[in-house]
Amino acid sequence: MKSQGLMSLIITFLVSCQSANRQQEAKFVHQTHQELQWLGRAIRDFRLLEGALPGEAHVWDELWSRKLITADTPYVNLLEDPHGLLIVDAWGKPLEYRKRGLGVEVASAGSDGCFGNDDDLLIGVDP
């Protein structure tokens, strides 16, 4: 009898852990989606100010220097790096800014930290 009660307790614990993990994952996806939306706006504002999209080198520094992103920008996680600013997603992984046709995209590798699969999150900005 005691072993059945213990087994039931363990199963309940494991189910609640899985539920908590799913909730945390959903929260991180939401935060990263919001971050990408804010960055998309900043990139579009840069284009309006400068007449072109930011280049790939030091893009976050360019947005920062024009005050299009700041330490107070909601959802945007800024980190200082010896080579310039880094922006990371909710999982703490750097976002990628890359050319896409004539436009650009900002991408998060998602929860697995690997680009190029189904959990990636991205936003495109056209010229």
N, C-alpha and C positions, 0 to 999 in steps of 0.2 A: 504494500500500500504506500509506504513512504517513497519508494522509487517512482511510482506513478505520479505522486504529488510533485516530486522534484523534477521529473520529466516535463510535466505540465508547466511548471514555473520556468524552466529553461526555454521551452517553446514560446511562451508568452513574451519572455525577454527578447528572444531573437526576432520575433515578429515586430515588437515595438522598436527595436534597433533599425530594422529595415524601413519601417515607416518614417522614423526620424531621418534616415539617410535620404529617402525620397523627398522629404520636405526640405532638407538642406540643399539638395540638388536643384529643386525647383526654385528656391530662393536665389541660388547662385546664377541660374539661367536668367531669371528676371533681372537681377542686378547687372549682369553683363549685357543683356539686351538694352537696358536703360543707358548704360555706359556707351554702347555703340551708337545709340540715338543721339546722345549729347555730342559725341565726337563727329558724327555726320553733320550736325548743325555747325560745329566749329569749322569744319573743312569747307562747307558751303559758304560760310561767312568769310573765310580766308579768300575763297575764289572771288567773292564780290569785291573785297578790298583790293586784291592784288591782280585780278584779271586772269588768274590761272590757279590751278590746284597746287598745293604744296608738293615739293619734290620729295623723293623717298628718303634722302639723307636728312636726319635731324628734324623730321616732321613735327614731333611733339614740341621741340624747342621753338620752332617757327610759330606754332599756335600759341605757345606760352608767351613769347616775346611780344605778340600782338594782343595779349590779354584775352584771347578767344577761349582759353582754358586757364583756370586758376586753381589754387589749392582748395577753393570753396565750390568748385564746379561739382554739382551732385553726381554721385555714382562713379566719378572718374578717379581712379586710383593711381596717383603719381608717385614715382620713385626716382630718386636721383641716382645717376650712374656716372662713372668717370667719363663716359663718352657722350653724355647728354641725358635728357629725361627719358624715363621708361614709363609706359602706361601698361598696367597689368589688369587682367580680368579678375573676376571674383575668386578664382582658384589660385591667384598669385602668379600666373604665367603671363609673359609679355604678349601684348597684342602685336599683330603684324599689319603694316601699312604697305600696300603694294599696288602697282599699276594693274589695271584691268581694262583692256582696250584703250579708249581715250580717257577713261575715268580712273578711279581708284577704289579700293575696298579696304576696310579695316576688318580684321578677322581675329576671333578668339579660337583657340584649339579645343575649347570645351573641357569637359571634366577629365578626359583621358590625357590631355596635354599634347596630343598628336594632331597635326594639321592633316586635312585631306580625307576626313571620314564624316559620318552622319551627325556627330555631336558638335561639329564646328558651328559657330555663330558668326555672321558677318553682315556688314552693311556696305552697300555700294554707293558711290557718289559719282554722278556723271559730270562731264565737263560743262 
